[in-house]
């Protein structure tokens, strides 16, 4: 969910200040932080940055779509919405007003492995952000008025994102068939039918299981006094007891038996399209860094191999790209081609395989390798340009890596990747008998 953000002059100023404070040419000043646990298990990370008068808070809960009952999918995403409803001390439809009225912004997102909430506020409003997060953690009203409102919101979001969009079903179909018989086989948007029939009691059970201090990581980054921040955290979050230990099912991912192919008639599509998916490495796996660089070589803008071949040279596609999504226990690699008028899906599919096979056979050039390394370096450094981005990164490294200091050292993992590694992962992960191919054809009017 992306909520409407406030735009204020201090935010615009912040962007310029942060960019000017960043080092260049591949150098990055270490990001300093302190971290500790409350007695109730909440992990807290503090990063002081006085480059602009703003504070960002991130509350990362270890709950995503993979934690759901397969018969009740969409719960994690539903709570992303419901957490903006009423609490014991916050009336309905006022959280946005509190934050935007204070000159701040707010947002949240859900994935397969996480649900994350964040605020950005002027420094003098740090207590407001922490108070709201503490209220939502254990004092949310899971009741009819809010639940019924958000049922409608979630169903409308699903219609707009999936049902009424060209090729809108590809993501669900890809994960369903690429990760069959595992908890990655459904996507965070979930089933509208499951949300329709879920009861208040089921929602309360989900909330009480996962929205506990010992299932969260709180990050505060920006211009604040660490001693005062600790006092606020103790006052607002230390009042809650530790929740019951969460028993999670062991993640199991059966081998793909063979290539899966499906042709989909799409009444929203104007042009045919091909979506080709493969399983990739999990987040933090050494191979994931080589895959990132390989993806840049395949789809790094208009100079990427796929665009150059399919769009510029052969002119068989109007658009072509690839991307990878690394998850806690696995990953998804996808190559996409939107077919040009008068051309065929077969031509596009064969051209994609041809470019992959060239890398498998001949590797990549020195120029491509250096470009990919530079790209990852830029993303790593400039992806942490402000307090919110640093807060999100700090949470990620603690939760997924178990080492918050990876925010300063992960770039070294890219530097260890060689040209041979890129060729090797191309052979290992882009396997013809371990892929899902979805072909979209415009439905005849």
Secondary structure by P-SEA (a helix, b strand, c coil): cccbbbbcaaaaaaaaaaaaacccccccccccbbbbbcccbbbbbbbbbccccbbbbbbbbccccccccccccaaaaaaaaaccccccccccccaaaaaaaaccccccccccccccccccccccaaaaaaaaaaaaaccccccaaaaaaaaaaaaaaaaaccccccccaaaaaaaacccccccccccccccaaaaaaccaaaaaaaaaaccccccbbbbbbccccaaaaaaaaaacccccccccccccccccccccccbbbbbbbcccccccbbbbbbbbbcccccaaaaaaaaaaaaccccccccccccccccccccccbbbbbbccccbbbbbbbbccccccaaaaaaaaaaaaaaaacccccaaaaaaaaaaaaaaaacccccaaaaaaaaaaaaaccccccccccaaaaaaaccaaaaaaaaacccccccbbbbbbbcccc
